[in-house]
Amino acid sequence: MTGPFVLDASMTLSWAFWIAQQILLLARTYHLSAYAAAYLELAIREGLPLATLDDDLRGAASAAGVALAGAV
């Protein structure tokens, strides 16, 4: 069974490499762990607010223009 489109292995790897680069860039820029930066990257990419109690991640989200869930 195939989906609406098919990616070959090189396209999938290119996309994964690009995402990894974005995560590392965010981690370096905002002094985050790669784990925290991955959540920030996802929020940026999907245009969604971020829900976290981590002060460093909240600060990075704010600096990156990402809305925080539950923020007033």
PDB file of N, CA, C and O in Angstrom:
ATOM      1  N   MET A   1       0.846  -1.175   0.000  1.00  0.00           N
ATOM      2  CA  MET A   1       0.000   0.000   0.000  1.00  0.00           C
ATOM      3  C   MET A   1       0.888   1.233   0.000  1.00  0.00           C
ATOM      4  O   MET A   1       1.866   1.296   0.745  1.00  0.00           O
ATOM      5  N   THR A   2       0.557   2.204  -0.823  1.00  0.00           N
ATOM      6  CA  THR A   2       1.344   3.429  -0.881  1.00  0.00           C
ATOM      7  C   THR A   2       0.503   4.602  -0.427  1.00  0.00           C
ATOM      8  O   THR A   2      -0.725   4.577  -0.502  1.00  0.00           O
ATOM      9  N   GLY A   3       1.196   5.644   0.051  1.00  0.00           N
ATOM     10  CA  GLY A   3       0.524   6.867   0.480  1.00  0.00           C
ATOM     11  C   GLY A   3       0.250   7.767  -0.708  1.00  0.00           C
ATOM     12  O   GLY A   3       0.359   7.343  -1.858  1.00  0.00           O
ATOM     13  N   PRO A   4      -0.104   9.001  -0.428  1.00  0.00           N
ATOM     14  CA  PRO A   4      -0.416   9.937  -1.499  1.00  0.00           C
ATOM     15  C   PRO A   4       0.805  10.290  -2.345  1.00  0.00           C
ATOM     16  O   PRO A   4       0.669  10.734  -3.485  1.00  0.00           O
ATOM     17  N   PHE A   5       1.971  10.098  -1.797  1.00  0.00           N
ATOM     18  CA  PHE A   5       3.199  10.316  -2.557  1.00  0.00           C
ATOM     19  C   PHE A   5       4.285   9.397  -2.017  1.00  0.00           C
ATOM     20  O   PHE A   5       4.194   8.901  -0.894  1.00  0.00           O
ATOM     21  N   VAL A   6       5.291   9.182  -2.813  1.00  0.00           N
ATOM     22  CA  VAL A   6       6.361   8.264  -2.433  1.00  0.00           C
ATOM     23  C   VAL A   6       7.671   9.034  -2.393  1.00  0.00           C
ATOM     24  O   VAL A   6       8.008   9.756  -3.331  1.00  0.00           O
ATOM     25  N   LEU A   7       8.398   8.876  -1.311  1.00  0.00           N
ATOM     26  CA  LEU A   7       9.727   9.472  -1.190  1.00  0.00           C
ATOM     27  C   LEU A   7      10.757   8.376  -1.370  1.00  0.00           C
ATOM     28  O   LEU A   7      10.626   7.288  -0.810  1.00  0.00           O
ATOM     29  N   ASP A   8      11.774   8.665  -2.147  1.00  0.00           N
ATOM     30  CA  ASP A   8      12.835   7.675  -2.218  1.00  0.00           C
ATOM     31  C   ASP A   8      13.760   7.875  -1.012  1.00  0.00           C
ATOM     32  O   ASP A   8      13.642   8.868  -0.294  1.00  0.00           O
ATOM     33  N   ALA A   9      14.661   6.949  -0.799  1.00  0.00           N
ATOM     34  CA  ALA A   9      15.516   6.969   0.385  1.00  0.00           C
ATOM     35  C   ALA A   9      16.357   8.236   0.454  1.00  0.00           C
ATOM     36  O   ALA A   9      16.558   8.773   1.544  1.00  0.00           O
ATOM     37  N   SER A  10      16.850   8.727  -0.670  1.00  0.00           N
ATOM     38  CA  SER A  10      17.705   9.913  -0.642  1.00  0.00           C
ATOM     39  C   SER A  10      16.911  11.151  -0.228  1.00  0.00           C
ATOM     40  O   SER A  10      17.439  12.022   0.464  1.00  0.00           O
ATOM     41  N   MET A  11      15.653  11.235  -0.644  1.00  0.00           N
ATOM     42  CA  MET A  11      14.827  12.373  -0.236  1.00  0.00           C
ATOM     43  C   MET A  11      14.523  12.308   1.251  1.00  0.00           C
ATOM     44  O   MET A  11      14.536  13.335   1.929  1.00  0.00           O
ATOM     45  N   THR A  12      14.254  11.135   1.757  1.00  0.00           N
ATOM     46  CA  THR A  12      13.969  10.965   3.170  1.00  0.00           C
ATOM     47  C   THR A  12      15.185  11.316   4.005  1.00  0.00           C
ATOM     48  O   THR A  12      15.061  12.000   5.022  1.00  0.00           O
ATOM     49  N   LEU A  13      16.356  10.860   3.593  1.00  0.00           N
ATOM     50  CA  LEU A  13      17.581  11.173   4.316  1.00  0.00           C
ATOM     51  C   LEU A  13      17.902  12.656   4.243  1.00  0.00           C
ATOM     52  O   LEU A  13      18.363  13.233   5.228  1.00  0.00           O
ATOM     53  N   SER A  14      17.671  13.279   3.107  1.00  0.00           N
ATOM     54  CA  SER A  14      17.918  14.713   2.974  1.00  0.00           C
ATOM     55  C   SER A  14      17.030  15.496   3.930  1.00  0.00           C
ATOM     56  O   SER A  14      17.483  16.436   4.582  1.00  0.00           O
ATOM     57  N   TRP A  15      15.758  15.102   4.011  1.00  0.00           N
ATOM     58  CA  TRP A  15      14.833  15.774   4.907  1.00  0.00           C
ATOM     59  C   TRP A  15      15.260  15.583   6.359  1.00  0.00           C
ATOM     60  O   TRP A  15      15.246  16.536   7.138  1.00  0.00           O
ATOM     61  N   ALA A  16      15.633  14.381   6.723  1.00  0.00           N
ATOM     62  CA  ALA A  16      16.064  14.093   8.092  1.00  0.00           C
ATOM     63  C   ALA A  16      17.333  14.865   8.433  1.00  0.00           C
ATOM     64  O   ALA A  16      17.481  15.362   9.550  1.00  0.00           O
ATOM     65  N   PHE A  17      18.244  14.966   7.471  1.00  0.00           N
ATOM     66  CA  PHE A  17      19.479  15.725   7.688  1.00  0.00           C
ATOM     67  C   PHE A  17      19.154  17.200   7.892  1.00  0.00           C
ATOM     68  O   PHE A  17      19.743  17.846   8.758  1.00  0.00           O
ATOM     69  N   TRP A  18      18.224  17.742   7.106  1.00  0.00           N
ATOM     70  CA  TRP A  18      17.845  19.142   7.231  1.00  0.00           C
ATOM     71  C   TRP A  18      17.236  19.410   8.604  1.00  0.00           C
ATOM     72  O   TRP A  18      17.559  20.409   9.247  1.00  0.00           O
ATOM     73  N   ILE A  19      16.357  18.517   9.051  1.00  0.00           N
ATOM     74  CA  ILE A  19      15.741  18.672  10.374  1.00  0.00           C
ATOM     75  C   ILE A  19      16.815  18.637  11.463  1.00  0.00           C
ATOM     76  O   ILE A  19      16.787  19.450  12.388  1.00  0.00           O
ATOM     77  N   ALA A  20      17.746  17.714  11.358  1.00  0.00           N
ATOM     78  CA  ALA A  20      18.823  17.610  12.345  1.00  0.00           C
ATOM     79  C   ALA A  20      19.651  18.895  12.377  1.00  0.00           C
ATOM     80  O   ALA A  20      20.042  19.353  13.451  1.00  0.00           O
ATOM     81  N   GLN A  21      19.915  19.471  11.217  1.00  0.00           N
ATOM     82  CA  GLN A  21      20.660  20.737  11.162  1.00  0.00           C
ATOM     83  C   GLN A  21      19.889  21.842  11.876  1.00  0.00           C
ATOM     84  O   GLN A  21      20.474  22.636  12.614  1.00  0.00           O
ATOM     85  N   GLN A  22      18.579  21.894  11.656  1.00  0.00           N
ATOM     86  CA  GLN A  22      17.756  22.926  12.301  1.00  0.00           C
ATOM     87  C   GLN A  22      17.772  22.759  13.820  1.00  0.00           C
ATOM     88  O   GLN A  22      17.853  23.743  14.554  1.00  0.00           O
ATOM     89  N   ILE A  23      17.697  21.534  14.281  1.00  0.00           N
ATOM     90  CA  ILE A  23      17.709  21.267  15.724  1.00  0.00           C
ATOM     91  C   ILE A  23      19.035  21.691  16.329  1.00  0.00           C
ATOM     92  O   ILE A  23      19.059  22.342  17.373  1.00  0.00           O
ATOM     93  N   LEU A  24      20.134  21.332  15.687  1.00  0.00           N
ATOM     94  CA  LEU A  24      21.444  21.711  16.220  1.00  0.00           C
ATOM     95  C   LEU A  24      21.642  23.216  16.197  1.00  0.00           C
ATOM     96  O   LEU A  24      22.232  23.775  17.121  1.00  0.00           O
ATOM     97  N   LEU A  25      21.160  23.875  15.163  1.00  0.00           N
ATOM     98  CA  LEU A  25      21.256  25.331  15.092  1.00  0.00           C
ATOM     99  C   LEU A  25      20.483  25.984  16.239  1.00  0.00           C
ATOM    100  O   LEU A  25      20.985  26.904  16.885  1.00  0.00           O
ATOM    101  N   LEU A  26      19.268  25.509  16.488  1.00  0.00           N
ATOM    102  CA  LEU A  26      18.483  26.039  17.598  1.00  0.00           C
ATOM    103  C   LEU A  26      19.150  25.754  18.942  1.00  0.00           C
ATOM    104  O   LEU A  26      19.165  26.614  19.822  1.00  0.00           O
ATOM    105  N   ALA A  27      19.695  24.561  19.100  1.00  0.00           N
ATOM    106  CA  ALA A  27      20.376  24.204  20.347  1.00  0.00           C
ATOM    107  C   ALA A  27      21.557  25.130  20.611  1.00  0.00           C
ATOM    108  O   ALA A  27      21.755  25.587  21.736  1.00  0.00           O
ATOM    109  N   ARG A  28      22.328  25.401  19.583  1.00  0.00           N
ATOM    110  CA  ARG A  28      23.489  26.299  19.738  1.00  0.00           C
ATOM    111  C   ARG A  28      23.054  27.737  19.967  1.00  0.00           C
ATOM    112  O   ARG A  28      23.604  28.432  20.821  1.00  0.00           O
ATOM    113  N   THR A  29      22.071  28.176  19.205  1.00  0.00           N
ATOM    114  CA  THR A  29      21.627  29.568  19.290  1.00  0.00           C
ATOM    115  C   THR A  29      21.049  29.899  20.660  1.00  0.00           C
ATOM    116  O   THR A  29      21.338  30.953  21.225  1.00  0.00           O
ATOM    117  N   TYR A  30      20.236  29.001  21.185  1.00  0.00           N
ATOM    118  CA  TYR A  30      19.530  29.279  22.434  1.00  0.00           C
ATOM    119  C   TYR A  30      20.090  28.514  23.635  1.00  0.00           C
ATOM    120  O   TYR A  30      19.487  28.521  24.708  1.00  0.00           O
ATOM    121  N   HIS A  31      21.227  27.863  23.462  1.00  0.00           N
ATOM    122  CA  HIS A  31      21.890  27.112  24.549  1.00  0.00           C
ATOM    123  C   HIS A  31      20.951  26.082  25.167  1.00  0.00           C
ATOM    124  O   HIS A  31      20.775  26.020  26.384  1.00  0.00           O
ATOM    125  N   LEU A  32      20.350  25.272  24.283  1.00  0.00           N
ATOM    126  CA  LEU A  32      19.433  24.216  24.703  1.00  0.00           C
ATOM    127  C   LEU A  32      20.052  22.846  24.457  1.00  0.00           C
ATOM    128  O   LEU A  32      20.994  22.712  23.675  1.00  0.00           O
ATOM    129  N   SER A  33      19.522  21.842  25.123  1.00  0.00           N
ATOM    130  CA  SER A  33      19.881  20.469  24.773  1.00  0.00           C
ATOM    131  C   SER A  33      19.252  20.154  23.417  1.00  0.00           C
ATOM    132  O   SER A  33      18.309  20.826  23.000  1.00  0.00           O
ATOM    133  N   ALA A  34      19.758  19.156  22.740  1.00  0.00           N
ATOM    134  CA  ALA A  34      19.172  18.753  21.460  1.00  0.00           C
ATOM    135  C   ALA A  34      17.735  18.294  21.675  1.00  0.00           C
ATOM    136  O   ALA A  34      16.881  18.499  20.812  1.00  0.00           O
ATOM    137  N   TYR A  35      17.467  17.683  22.805  1.00  0.00           N
ATOM    138  CA  TYR A  35      16.110  17.217  23.139  1.00  0.00           C
ATOM    139  C   TYR A  35      15.142  18.397  23.200  1.00  0.00           C
ATOM    140  O   TYR A  35      14.070  18.355  22.598  1.00  0.00           O
ATOM    141  N   ALA A  36      15.518  19.444  23.923  1.00  0.00           N
ATOM    142  CA  ALA A  36      14.664  20.623  24.041  1.00  0.00           C
ATOM    143  C   ALA A  36      14.551  21.344  22.702  1.00  0.00           C
ATOM    144  O   ALA A  36      13.472  21.807  22.332  1.00  0.00           O
ATOM    145  N   ALA A  37      15.650  21.438  21.985  1.00  0.00           N
ATOM    146  CA  ALA A  37      15.649  22.109  20.686  1.00  0.00           C
ATOM    147  C   ALA A  37      14.756  21.390  19.682  1.00  0.00           C
ATOM    148  O   ALA A  37      14.182  22.026  18.798  1.00  0.00           O
ATOM    149  N   ALA A  38      14.634  20.077  19.809  1.00  0.00           N
ATOM    150  CA  ALA A  38      13.764  19.319  18.907  1.00  0.00           C
ATOM    151  C   ALA A  38      12.304  19.721  19.105  1.00  0.00           C
ATOM    152  O   ALA A  38      11.554  19.820  18.133  1.00  0.00           O
ATOM    153  N   TYR A  39      11.897  19.951  20.346  1.00  0.00           N
ATOM    154  CA  TYR A  39      10.539  20.420  20.600  1.00  0.00           C
ATOM    155  C   TYR A  39      10.335  21.827  20.049  1.00  0.00           C
ATOM    156  O   TYR A  39       9.280  22.133  19.494  1.00  0.00           O
ATOM    157  N   LEU A  40      11.340  22.678  20.200  1.00  0.00           N
ATOM    158  CA  LEU A  40      11.252  24.032  19.666  1.00  0.00           C
ATOM    159  C   LEU A  40      11.165  23.999  18.142  1.00  0.00           C
ATOM    160  O   LEU A  40      10.363  24.722  17.552  1.00  0.00           O
ATOM    161  N   GLU A  41      11.972  23.177  17.513  1.00  0.00           N
ATOM    162  CA  GLU A  41      11.948  23.061  16.050  1.00  0.00           C
ATOM    163  C   GLU A  41      10.582  22.594  15.571  1.00  0.00           C
ATOM    164  O   GLU A  41      10.061  23.116  14.586  1.00  0.00           O
ATOM    165  N   LEU A  42      10.007  21.636  16.244  1.00  0.00           N
ATOM    166  CA  LEU A  42       8.691  21.118  15.867  1.00  0.00           C
ATOM    167  C   LEU A  42       7.615  22.202  15.991  1.00  0.00           C
ATOM    168  O   LEU A  42       6.759  22.336  15.116  1.00  0.00           O
ATOM    169  N   ALA A  43       7.664  22.965  17.074  1.00  0.00           N
ATOM    170  CA  ALA A  43       6.692  24.048  17.265  1.00  0.00           C
ATOM    171  C   ALA A  43       6.837  25.101  16.169  1.00  0.00           C
ATOM    172  O   ALA A  43       5.841  25.612  15.657  1.00  0.00           O
ATOM    173  N   ILE A  44       8.069  25.421  15.813  1.00  0.00           N
ATOM    174  CA  ILE A  44       8.313  26.398  14.740  1.00  0.00           C
ATOM    175  C   ILE A  44       7.789  25.854  13.417  1.00  0.00           C
ATOM    176  O   ILE A  44       7.057  26.539  12.703  1.00  0.00           O
ATOM    177  N   ARG A  45       8.165  24.625  13.096  1.00  0.00           N
ATOM    178  CA  ARG A  45       7.807  24.031  11.803  1.00  0.00           C
ATOM    179  C   ARG A  45       6.298  23.873  11.643  1.00  0.00           C
ATOM    180  O   ARG A  45       5.763  24.101  10.557  1.00  0.00           O
ATOM    181  N   GLU A  46       5.614  23.488  12.706  1.00  0.00           N
ATOM    182  CA  GLU A  46       4.178  23.245  12.634  1.00  0.00           C
ATOM    183  C   GLU A  46       3.349  24.486  12.962  1.00  0.00           C
ATOM    184  O   GLU A  46       2.130  24.489  12.786  1.00  0.00           O
ATOM    185  N   GLY A  47       4.015  25.538  13.438  1.00  0.00           N
ATOM    186  CA  GLY A  47       3.291  26.758  13.779  1.00  0.00           C
ATOM    187  C   GLY A  47       2.368  26.592  14.972  1.00  0.00           C
ATOM    188  O   GLY A  47       1.290  27.185  15.022  1.00  0.00           O
ATOM    189  N   LEU A  48       2.794  25.787  15.929  1.00  0.00           N
ATOM    190  CA  LEU A  48       1.973  25.490  17.101  1.00  0.00           C
ATOM    191  C   LEU A  48       2.583  26.105  18.355  1.00  0.00           C
ATOM    192  O   LEU A  48       3.795  26.313  18.415  1.00  0.00           O
ATOM    193  N   PRO A  49       1.756  26.400  19.358  1.00  0.00           N
ATOM    194  CA  PRO A  49       2.306  26.889  20.622  1.00  0.00           C
ATOM    195  C   PRO A  49       3.039  25.761  21.345  1.00  0.00           C
ATOM    196  O   PRO A  49       2.768  24.581  21.122  1.00  0.00           O
ATOM    197  N   LEU A  50       3.948  26.139  22.191  1.00  0.00           N
ATOM    198  CA  LEU A  50       4.771  25.172  22.920  1.00  0.00           C
ATOM    199  C   LEU A  50       4.311  25.129  24.373  1.00  0.00           C
ATOM    200  O   LEU A  50       4.118  26.171  24.998  1.00  0.00           O
ATOM    201  N   ALA A  51       4.139  23.940  24.900  1.00  0.00           N
ATOM    202  CA  ALA A  51       3.777  23.750  26.302  1.00  0.00           C
ATOM    203  C   ALA A  51       4.971  23.165  27.032  1.00  0.00           C
ATOM    204  O   ALA A  51       5.379  22.038  26.755  1.00  0.00           O
ATOM    205  N   THR A  52       5.532  23.921  27.962  1.00  0.00           N
ATOM    206  CA  THR A  52       6.676  23.440  28.728  1.00  0.00           C
ATOM    207  C   THR A  52       6.785  24.214  30.035  1.00  0.00           C
ATOM    208  O   THR A  52       6.353  25.363  30.130  1.00  0.00           O
ATOM    209  N   LEU A  53       7.361  23.578  31.027  1.00  0.00           N
ATOM    210  CA  LEU A  53       7.675  24.252  32.279  1.00  0.00           C
ATOM    211  C   LEU A  53       9.162  24.596  32.364  1.00  0.00           C
ATOM    212  O   LEU A  53       9.603  25.221  33.328  1.00  0.00           O
ATOM    213  N   ASP A  54       9.926  24.190  31.362  1.00  0.00           N
ATOM    214  CA  ASP A  54      11.368  24.438  31.317  1.00  0.00           C
ATOM    215  C   ASP A  54      11.623  25.920  31.026  1.00  0.00           C
ATOM    216  O   ASP A  54      11.259  26.418  29.961  1.00  0.00           O
ATOM    217  N   ASP A  55      12.248  26.620  31.975  1.00  0.00           N
ATOM    218  CA  ASP A  55      12.474  28.060  31.824  1.00  0.00           C
ATOM    219  C   ASP A  55      13.358  28.393  30.626  1.00  0.00           C
ATOM    220  O   ASP A  55      13.096  29.366  29.918  1.00  0.00           O
ATOM    221  N   ASP A  56      14.397  27.600  30.392  1.00  0.00           N
ATOM    222  CA  ASP A  56      15.279  27.859  29.247  1.00  0.00           C
ATOM    223  C   ASP A  56      14.530  27.683  27.931  1.00  0.00           C
ATOM    224  O   ASP A  56      14.695  28.484  27.011  1.00  0.00           O
ATOM    225  N   LEU A  57      13.713  26.647  27.837  1.00  0.00           N
ATOM    226  CA  LEU A  57      12.944  26.400  26.617  1.00  0.00           C
ATOM    227  C   LEU A  57      11.873  27.472  26.428  1.00  0.00           C
ATOM    228  O   LEU A  57      11.611  27.897  25.303  1.00  0.00           O
ATOM    229  N   ARG A  58      11.258  27.908  27.519  1.00  0.00           N
ATOM    230  CA  ARG A  58      10.280  28.991  27.428  1.00  0.00           C
ATOM    231  C   ARG A  58      10.932  30.269  26.916  1.00  0.00           C
ATOM    232  O   ARG A  58      10.364  30.967  26.076  1.00  0.00           O
ATOM    233  N   GLY A  59      12.114  30.572  27.418  1.00  0.00           N
ATOM    234  CA  GLY A  59      12.830  31.765  26.968  1.00  0.00           C
ATOM    235  C   GLY A  59      13.218  31.674  25.506  1.00  0.00           C
ATOM    236  O   GLY A  59      13.107  32.650  24.764  1.00  0.00           O
ATOM    237  N   ALA A  60      13.674  30.498  25.092  1.00  0.00           N
ATOM    238  CA  ALA A  60      14.057  30.296  23.692  1.00  0.00           C
ATOM    239  C   ALA A  60      12.842  30.412  22.788  1.00  0.00           C
ATOM    240  O   ALA A  60      12.919  31.009  21.714  1.00  0.00           O
ATOM    241  N   ALA A  61      11.727  29.848  23.212  1.00  0.00           N
ATOM    242  CA  ALA A  61      10.503  29.929  22.420  1.00  0.00           C
ATOM    243  C   ALA A  61      10.087  31.381  22.251  1.00  0.00           C
ATOM    244  O   ALA A  61       9.740  31.815  21.152  1.00  0.00           O
ATOM    245  N   SER A  62      10.123  32.111  23.322  1.00  0.00           N
ATOM    246  CA  SER A  62       9.759  33.521  23.266  1.00  0.00           C
ATOM    247  C   SER A  62      10.681  34.286  22.328  1.00  0.00           C
ATOM    248  O   SER A  62      10.217  35.087  21.517  1.00  0.00           O
ATOM    249  N   ALA A  63      11.978  34.046  22.433  1.00  0.00           N
ATOM    250  CA  ALA A  63      12.958  34.716  21.570  1.00  0.00           C
ATOM    251  C   ALA A  63      12.776  34.338  20.103  1.00  0.00           C
ATOM    252  O   ALA A  63      13.039  35.145  19.211  1.00  0.00           O
ATOM    253  N   ALA A  64      12.325  33.107  19.857  1.00  0.00           N
ATOM    254  CA  ALA A  64      12.131  32.626  18.485  1.00  0.00           C
ATOM    255  C   ALA A  64      10.752  32.998  17.937  1.00  0.00           C
ATOM    256  O   ALA A  64      10.440  32.694  16.786  1.00  0.00           O
ATOM    257  N   GLY A  65       9.932  33.651  18.751  1.00  0.00           N
ATOM    258  CA  GLY A  65       8.610  34.047  18.289  1.00  0.00           C
ATOM    259  C   GLY A  65       7.564  32.960  18.336  1.00  0.00           C
ATOM    260  O   GLY A  65       6.543  33.042  17.653  1.00  0.00           O
ATOM    261  N   VAL A  66       7.814  31.939  19.142  1.00  0.00           N
ATOM    262  CA  VAL A  66       6.862  30.829  19.286  1.00  0.00           C
ATOM    263  C   VAL A  66       5.959  31.113  20.481  1.00  0.00           C
ATOM    264  O   VAL A  66       6.438  31.428  21.570  1.00  0.00           O
ATOM    265  N   ALA A  67       4.664  31.001  20.272  1.00  0.00           N
ATOM    266  CA  ALA A  67       3.703  31.214  21.362  1.00  0.00           C
ATOM    267  C   ALA A  67       3.830  30.095  22.392  1.00  0.00           C
ATOM    268  O   ALA A  67       4.190  28.964  22.065  1.00  0.00           O
ATOM    269  N   LEU A  68       3.528  30.433  23.626  1.00  0.00           N
ATOM    270  CA  LEU A  68       3.543  29.448  24.694  1.00  0.00           C
ATOM    271  C   LEU A  68       2.106  29.083  25.037  1.00  0.00           C
ATOM    272  O   LEU A  68       1.260  29.960  25.207  1.00  0.00           O
ATOM    273  N   ALA A  69       1.839  27.809  25.136  1.00  0.00           N
ATOM    274  CA  ALA A  69       0.495  27.324  25.466  1.00  0.00           C
ATOM    275  C   ALA A  69       0.162  27.764  26.885  1.00  0.00           C
ATOM    276  O   ALA A  69       0.974  27.636  27.801  1.00  0.00           O
ATOM    277  N   GLY A  70      -1.044  28.280  27.043  1.00  0.00           N
ATOM    278  CA  GLY A  70      -1.491  28.690  28.363  1.00  0.00           C
ATOM    279  C   GLY A  70      -1.001  30.072  28.759  1.00  0.00           C
ATOM    280  O   GLY A  70      -1.348  30.560  29.835  1.00  0.00           O
ATOM    281  N   ALA A  71      -0.191  30.723  27.903  1.00  0.00           N
ATOM    282  CA  ALA A  71       0.300  32.060  28.234  1.00  0.00           C
ATOM    283  C   ALA A  71      -0.833  33.067  28.078  1.00  0.00           C
ATOM    284  O   ALA A  71      -1.652  32.971  27.164  1.00  0.00           O
ATOM    285  N   VAL A  72      -0.858  34.008  28.967  1.00  0.00           N
ATOM    286  CA  VAL A  72      -1.919  35.017  28.924  1.00  0.00           C
ATOM    287  C   VAL A  72      -1.405  36.272  28.251  1.00  0.00           C
ATOM    288  O   VAL A  72      -2.145  37.246  28.114  1.00  0.00           O
TER     289      VAL A  72
END
